[in-house]
Amino acid sequence: MGRKKLKDRQKIDISPIYAIQGKCFGVVSYRGFAPLSVLARMSRADEYHQVNNPTGTQRNLNRKHAREAYDYAQNRSNKKDALWPEIILNIRKSDTLKITPKALTKGPKDAKLTMVKIQIDWGKIKTYKDSNDIAISRVDGNHRLFFAGGEIAPKNYPPLDNVYSPFCITHGVSINDEKEIFKTINREQQRLNVSHLLRLKQQLSSDDELWQKDRPLWIVKRLAEDRGSPFFNAVHKGGKKTKGETYLIKQKSLFDGVKQLLSNFSSYSGIHDQEKLLSIVINFYNAVKSLWQKEWADSKKYKLMTNTGLQSLGIVGGKLMNELFLTRSLKMENFKIKLIPLQKEIPNCWESKGEFMAGKSGRPGAQKIAEEIMSIISIIDDSELEV
């Protein structure tokens, strides 16, 4: 470490952090801002392990998620479209921090808000760490802090000394109460559904950006907007529906189906014309709709327009596109010719309670359905196709 970096590190180590003391419900807490590196180095996760730490609180760490959190903080520290909620720590060993009141702050008298200076005793923090004891535990934010202190190998994660994060440090909370808080944070909050997240991504990206970064989502967006698509104005993108407002499918289900389609259509990467790729996909879905019109419109009785059905369609569609791409015969009529044997051999193949669909659901079920469909439709001779 160079002299300047060492000097900066020493300055950070002796510098106090400042916070406002108050009560959140019945818990004394200190809220403020501090470098992520400081919050990381002063705390540890009480990670559960069935044998080694059976009383632990935290779930097992996902290092990929932790790396993503580090990269986000490092690369977006000065961006106006980036924000983190508070990192929550709990003081288990009071002798590691010296908390000194500085002045009362303005606010309701009942709140008794006080500005405080928090001086960290790094020597005692180290002593507790060396004895495998936790002085200050991470209640929420372990993934965000894991690499931020610069202490975790490999050493290509320098400490985030200049990236500040809001924090809430609690005091006087027992370990059992800490676990209750952790459980509430992770159970009671309502996670964003996937359709909502997909919609936000669409709103934040131009069509060209989606084409480059998320081809399945680009296709889903265009399928819902193109008048020639069987999904035109028929995709629910999340949010409340007004009275009488109906949709054919949820965006998440169509997205899962299109992802399967592109995964099985390996040749699509060679198609650089946006409209050409879109027309191929529309041709396939229009062929399906023309062959199974009542099944297309009724997802209660038939599995075609369910998540399982759309995933199986995606697999079949991708494989057919690979075959037809070689002969440049990706017309709607050719997709129909390929699919007609299924309609003839199993007329009620999409019926949810039918024998063909029995016991098949989710991704494994979709894979099984697709395999059986491909075994039926593979008998078509390509000489019958229109070029």
C-alpha positions as CSV (number, residue, x, y, z in Angstrom):
1,M,0.0,0.0,0.0
2,G,1.4,3.4,-1.0
3,R,2.1,6.1,1.6
4,K,-0.9,8.3,0.5
5,K,-3.3,5.3,0.7
6,L,-1.9,4.3,4.0
7,K,-2.3,7.8,5.4
8,D,-5.9,8.0,4.1
9,R,-6.6,4.6,5.7
10,Q,-5.2,5.8,9.0
11,K,-7.3,8.9,8.8
12,I,-10.5,6.9,8.1
13,D,-9.7,4.6,11.1
14,I,-9.4,7.4,13.6
15,S,-12.3,9.5,12.2
16,P,-15.6,9.3,14.1
17,I,-18.9,8.9,12.4
18,Y,-21.8,11.1,13.2
19,A,-25.5,10.1,13.6
20,I,-28.8,11.2,15.0
21,Q,-30.0,9.2,18.0
22,G,-33.7,8.5,18.4
23,K,-36.1,5.7,18.9
24,C,-37.7,3.6,16.2
25,F,-40.7,2.0,17.9
26,G,-39.0,0.8,21.1
27,V,-35.5,0.5,19.8
28,V,-32.7,3.0,20.4
29,S,-31.1,3.6,17.0
30,Y,-28.4,5.8,15.5
31,R,-29.0,6.9,11.9
32,G,-26.5,8.6,9.6
33,F,-24.0,8.1,6.7
34,A,-20.6,6.4,6.7
35,P,-18.1,5.0,4.2
36,L,-19.1,1.4,3.2
37,S,-15.6,0.3,4.1
38,V,-16.1,1.4,7.7
39,L,-19.5,-0.2,8.1
40,A,-18.0,-3.4,6.6
41,R,-14.9,-3.6,8.8
42,M,-16.7,-2.7,12.1
43,S,-19.3,-5.5,11.6
44,R,-19.7,-9.2,10.9
45,A,-22.5,-11.5,9.7
46,D,-23.8,-14.0,12.2
47,E,-24.2,-16.6,9.4
48,Y,-26.2,-19.7,10.2
49,H,-24.5,-23.1,9.9
50,Q,-26.2,-26.3,11.0
51,V,-23.0,-27.7,12.6
52,N,-20.6,-24.8,13.2
53,N,-23.1,-22.0,14.1
54,P,-26.6,-23.5,14.7
55,T,-27.7,-20.3,16.5
56,G,-26.7,-18.0,13.6
57,T,-29.2,-15.5,12.1
58,Q,-28.1,-14.8,8.5
59,R,-28.7,-16.9,5.5
60,N,-25.8,-18.3,3.6
61,L,-24.0,-15.7,1.5
62,N,-24.3,-15.6,-2.3
63,R,-20.9,-14.4,-3.5
64,K,-22.2,-13.6,-7.0
65,H,-24.8,-11.3,-5.4
66,A,-22.2,-9.8,-3.2
67,R,-19.9,-9.1,-6.2
68,E,-22.8,-7.4,-8.0
69,A,-23.5,-5.3,-4.9
70,Y,-19.9,-4.2,-4.8
71,D,-19.7,-3.4,-8.5
72,Y,-23.0,-1.4,-8.2
73,A,-21.6,0.7,-5.3
74,Q,-18.2,1.2,-6.9
75,N,-19.5,2.1,-10.4
76,R,-22.5,4.2,-9.4
77,S,-21.3,6.1,-6.4
78,N,-21.9,9.5,-8.1
79,K,-24.9,8.6,-10.2
80,K,-28.3,10.2,-9.7
81,D,-30.2,7.0,-10.6
82,A,-28.7,4.9,-7.8
83,L,-29.8,4.6,-4.2
84,W,-29.5,2.1,-1.4
85,P,-31.7,1.7,1.7
86,E,-30.1,1.8,5.2
87,I,-27.7,-0.9,6.2
88,I,-28.8,-2.1,9.6
89,L,-26.2,-3.1,12.2
90,N,-26.7,-4.1,15.9
91,I,-24.3,-3.4,18.7
92,R,-23.7,-6.7,20.6
93,K,-20.6,-5.5,22.5
94,S,-21.0,-2.0,23.8
95,D,-17.3,-1.6,24.6
96,T,-16.4,-1.4,20.9
97,L,-18.0,2.0,20.4
98,K,-17.9,5.3,22.4
99,I,-21.1,7.2,21.7
100,T,-21.0,10.9,22.8
101,P,-24.0,13.2,22.6
102,K,-23.1,16.5,20.8
103,A,-26.3,18.5,20.7
104,L,-30.1,18.2,20.6
105,T,-31.5,18.5,17.1
106,K,-34.7,20.3,16.0
107,G,-37.8,18.2,15.9
108,P,-40.7,17.1,18.1
109,K,-39.8,17.2,21.8
110,D,-41.2,13.7,22.3
111,A,-38.8,12.3,19.8
112,K,-35.7,13.4,21.8
113,L,-33.5,13.5,18.8
114,T,-29.8,14.0,19.6
115,M,-26.7,14.4,17.4
116,V,-24.0,12.0,18.5
117,K,-20.4,11.2,17.7
118,I,-19.5,7.5,17.4
119,Q,-15.9,6.6,17.9
120,I,-14.9,3.1,16.9
121,D,-12.4,1.1,19.0
122,W,-10.7,-0.8,16.2
123,G,-8.5,-2.7,18.6
124,K,-11.4,-4.2,20.4
125,I,-13.2,-4.9,17.1
126,K,-10.1,-6.9,16.1
127,T,-9.9,-8.7,19.4
128,Y,-13.5,-9.9,19.0
129,K,-12.9,-10.9,15.4
130,D,-9.8,-12.9,16.3
131,S,-11.8,-14.8,18.9
132,N,-14.5,-15.5,16.4
133,D,-17.0,-13.4,18.3
134,I,-19.3,-10.8,16.9
135,A,-19.1,-7.3,18.3
136,I,-21.5,-5.6,15.8
137,S,-23.7,-7.8,13.8
138,R,-25.2,-7.3,10.3
139,V,-29.0,-7.4,10.5
140,D,-29.6,-6.3,6.9
141,G,-27.0,-5.5,4.3
142,N,-24.5,-8.4,4.5
143,H,-24.2,-8.8,0.7
144,R,-23.7,-5.1,0.3
145,L,-20.9,-5.1,2.9
146,F,-19.2,-8.4,2.2
147,F,-16.5,-7.1,-0.2
148,A,-16.7,-3.4,0.7
149,G,-14.1,-3.5,3.5
150,G,-11.3,-4.7,1.2
151,E,-10.6,-7.5,3.6
152,I,-11.9,-10.5,1.6
153,A,-9.7,-12.4,-0.8
154,P,-9.1,-12.0,-3.7
155,K,-7.5,-8.6,-3.1
156,N,-9.0,-7.1,-6.3
157,Y,-11.8,-5.6,-4.2
158,P,-10.3,-2.4,-2.8
159,P,-12.0,-0.9,0.2
160,L,-14.9,1.5,-0.7
161,D,-13.6,4.4,1.4
162,N,-15.3,7.1,-0.6
163,V,-18.7,5.5,-1.1
164,Y,-21.1,6.6,1.6
165,S,-24.2,4.6,2.6
166,P,-27.0,5.4,5.0
167,F,-27.0,3.2,8.1
168,C,-29.1,2.4,11.2
169,I,-27.2,1.1,14.2
170,T,-29.4,-0.4,16.9
171,H,-28.5,-0.6,20.6
172,G,-30.0,-2.6,23.5
173,V,-31.4,-5.3,21.2
174,S,-31.1,-8.9,22.4
175,I,-29.9,-11.5,19.9
176,N,-33.4,-13.1,19.9
177,D,-35.0,-9.7,19.2
178,E,-32.4,-9.1,16.5
179,K,-33.5,-12.4,14.9
180,E,-37.1,-11.2,15.0
181,I,-36.2,-7.9,13.3
182,F,-34.3,-9.9,10.6
183,K,-37.2,-12.2,10.1
184,T,-39.6,-9.2,9.8
185,I,-37.4,-7.4,7.3
186,N,-37.2,-10.4,5.0
187,R,-40.7,-11.8,5.5
188,E,-43.0,-8.8,5.7
189,Q,-41.7,-6.7,2.9
190,Q,-43.5,-7.3,-0.4
191,R,-41.1,-8.1,-3.1
192,L,-41.7,-6.6,-6.6
193,N,-43.3,-9.1,-8.9
194,V,-41.3,-10.0,-12.0
195,S,-43.8,-8.4,-14.4
196,H,-43.4,-5.1,-12.6
197,L,-39.6,-5.4,-12.8
198,L,-39.8,-6.2,-16.5
199,R,-42.0,-3.2,-17.1
200,L,-39.6,-0.9,-15.3
201,K,-36.7,-2.2,-17.4
202,Q,-38.8,-1.5,-20.6
203,Q,-39.6,2.0,-19.3
204,L,-35.9,2.8,-18.6
205,S,-34.5,1.4,-21.9
206,S,-34.9,2.5,-25.5
207,D,-35.8,-0.1,-28.1
208,D,-32.2,-0.2,-29.3
209,E,-30.9,-0.7,-25.8
210,L,-33.3,-3.6,-25.2
211,W,-32.3,-5.1,-28.5
212,Q,-28.6,-5.0,-27.5
213,K,-29.0,-6.0,-23.8
214,D,-32.1,-8.0,-23.4
215,R,-33.3,-9.6,-26.7
216,P,-36.1,-11.7,-25.1
217,L,-37.6,-8.6,-23.4
218,W,-37.3,-6.6,-26.7
219,I,-39.3,-9.3,-28.5
220,V,-41.9,-9.4,-25.7
221,K,-42.4,-5.6,-25.9
222,R,-42.8,-5.7,-29.7
223,L,-45.2,-8.7,-29.6
224,A,-47.5,-6.7,-27.3
225,E,-47.3,-3.6,-29.5
226,D,-47.2,-4.9,-33.1
227,R,-50.7,-5.0,-34.8
228,G,-49.7,-8.1,-36.7
229,S,-48.9,-10.0,-33.5
230,P,-51.5,-12.3,-31.9
231,F,-50.4,-10.8,-28.6
232,F,-51.3,-7.2,-29.6
233,N,-52.8,-5.4,-26.6
234,A,-53.2,-8.8,-24.9
235,V,-50.2,-8.8,-22.5
236,H,-50.7,-7.7,-18.9
237,K,-47.6,-5.8,-17.8
238,G,-48.6,-5.7,-14.1
239,G,-50.4,-3.2,-11.9
240,K,-54.1,-2.8,-11.2
241,K,-56.7,-3.7,-13.8
242,T,-59.8,-1.6,-14.2
243,K,-63.3,-3.2,-14.2
244,G,-63.8,-5.1,-17.4
245,E,-60.1,-5.0,-18.4
246,T,-58.9,-8.4,-19.5
247,Y,-55.7,-9.7,-21.0
248,L,-54.7,-13.0,-22.6
249,I,-51.5,-13.6,-20.6
250,K,-49.1,-12.1,-18.1
251,Q,-45.9,-10.5,-19.4
252,K,-43.8,-12.8,-17.2
253,S,-45.2,-15.9,-18.9
254,L,-44.6,-14.6,-22.4
255,F,-41.1,-13.6,-21.4
256,D,-40.3,-17.1,-20.1
257,G,-41.6,-18.5,-23.4
258,V,-39.6,-16.2,-25.5
259,K,-36.5,-16.9,-23.5
260,Q,-37.0,-20.6,-24.2
261,L,-37.6,-19.8,-27.9
262,L,-34.3,-17.9,-28.3
263,S,-32.4,-20.5,-26.2
264,N,-33.4,-23.2,-28.7
265,F,-33.1,-21.0,-31.8
266,S,-29.3,-20.8,-32.0
267,S,-29.3,-19.2,-35.4
268,Y,-31.1,-16.1,-34.2
269,S,-27.7,-14.5,-33.3
270,G,-27.0,-14.2,-37.0
271,I,-30.1,-12.1,-37.6
272,H,-29.2,-8.4,-37.3
273,D,-32.4,-7.1,-38.8
274,Q,-34.8,-6.4,-36.0
275,E,-38.0,-6.5,-38.1
276,K,-36.9,-9.8,-39.7
277,L,-36.5,-11.5,-36.3
278,L,-39.8,-10.1,-35.1
279,S,-41.6,-11.3,-38.2
280,I,-40.3,-14.9,-37.8
281,V,-41.5,-15.0,-34.1
282,I,-44.9,-13.5,-35.1
283,N,-45.2,-16.0,-37.9
284,F,-44.7,-18.9,-35.5
285,Y,-47.2,-17.6,-32.9
286,N,-49.8,-16.8,-35.6
287,A,-49.5,-20.4,-36.9
288,V,-50.1,-21.7,-33.4
289,K,-53.1,-19.4,-32.9
290,S,-54.7,-20.4,-36.2
291,L,-54.4,-24.1,-35.4
292,W,-55.7,-23.9,-31.8
293,Q,-58.0,-20.9,-31.6
294,K,-60.2,-22.0,-28.7
295,E,-57.2,-23.2,-26.8
296,W,-55.5,-19.9,-27.4
297,A,-58.4,-18.0,-25.8
298,D,-59.1,-20.1,-22.8
299,S,-56.3,-20.5,-20.3
300,K,-58.6,-22.1,-17.6
301,K,-59.5,-25.1,-19.7
302,Y,-56.4,-25.3,-21.8
303,K,-52.7,-25.1,-20.9
304,L,-51.6,-23.4,-24.2
305,M,-51.6,-19.8,-22.8
306,T,-50.2,-20.7,-19.4
307,N,-46.6,-20.3,-18.3
308,T,-46.0,-24.0,-18.8
309,G,-47.6,-24.0,-22.2
310,L,-45.7,-20.9,-23.4
311,Q,-42.4,-22.4,-22.3
312,S,-43.1,-25.6,-24.2
313,L,-44.2,-23.5,-27.2
314,G,-40.9,-21.6,-26.9
315,I,-38.8,-24.8,-27.0
316,V,-40.8,-26.2,-30.0
317,G,-40.7,-22.9,-31.8
318,G,-37.0,-22.4,-31.4
319,K,-36.2,-25.9,-32.6
320,L,-38.6,-25.4,-35.6
321,M,-37.0,-22.1,-36.4
322,N,-33.5,-23.7,-36.4
323,E,-34.8,-26.3,-38.9
324,L,-36.6,-23.8,-41.2
325,F,-33.8,-21.3,-41.0
326,L,-31.6,-23.6,-43.1
327,T,-34.1,-23.6,-46.0
328,R,-35.1,-19.9,-45.5
329,S,-38.7,-21.0,-45.2
330,L,-39.8,-19.3,-42.0
331,K,-43.3,-18.4,-43.2
332,M,-46.4,-18.8,-41.1
333,E,-47.8,-21.6,-43.4
334,N,-44.6,-23.6,-43.0
335,F,-44.9,-23.5,-39.2
336,K,-48.5,-24.7,-39.6
337,I,-47.4,-27.5,-41.9
338,K,-44.9,-28.6,-39.2
339,L,-47.5,-28.4,-36.4
340,I,-50.5,-30.0,-38.1
341,P,-49.4,-33.6,-37.2
342,L,-49.8,-32.8,-33.5
343,Q,-53.3,-31.4,-34.1
344,K,-54.3,-34.5,-36.0
345,E,-52.7,-37.1,-33.7
346,I,-53.8,-35.5,-30.4
347,P,-56.8,-33.2,-31.0
348,N,-57.1,-32.3,-27.4
349,C,-53.4,-32.0,-26.7
350,W,-53.6,-28.7,-24.8
351,E,-56.5,-29.7,-22.5
352,S,-55.3,-29.1,-19.0
353,K,-57.0,-32.2,-17.6
354,G,-56.3,-34.3,-20.7
355,E,-54.0,-37.3,-20.7
356,F,-51.3,-35.6,-22.7
357,M,-50.9,-32.8,-20.2
358,A,-51.4,-34.9,-17.0
359,G,-48.7,-34.3,-14.4
360,K,-46.8,-31.7,-16.5
361,S,-46.2,-28.3,-15.1
362,G,-43.4,-25.7,-14.7
363,R,-40.1,-25.8,-16.5
364,P,-39.6,-29.6,-16.3
365,G,-43.2,-30.2,-17.5
366,A,-42.6,-27.7,-20.4
367,Q,-39.5,-29.6,-21.4
368,K,-41.4,-32.9,-21.3
369,I,-44.3,-31.5,-23.4
370,A,-41.9,-30.1,-25.9
371,E,-40.0,-33.4,-26.3
372,E,-43.2,-35.3,-26.9
373,I,-44.4,-32.7,-29.4
374,M,-41.1,-32.8,-31.3
375,S,-41.3,-36.6,-31.5
376,I,-44.7,-36.3,-33.2
377,I,-44.1,-33.4,-35.6
378,S,-40.6,-34.6,-36.8
379,I,-42.3,-36.8,-39.4
380,I,-42.9,-33.9,-41.8
381,D,-40.9,-34.0,-45.0
382,D,-39.4,-30.6,-45.8
383,S,-40.3,-31.1,-49.5
384,E,-43.8,-30.1,-48.5
385,L,-42.7,-26.6,-47.3
386,E,-43.1,-23.4,-49.2
387,V,-39.9,-21.7,-50.0
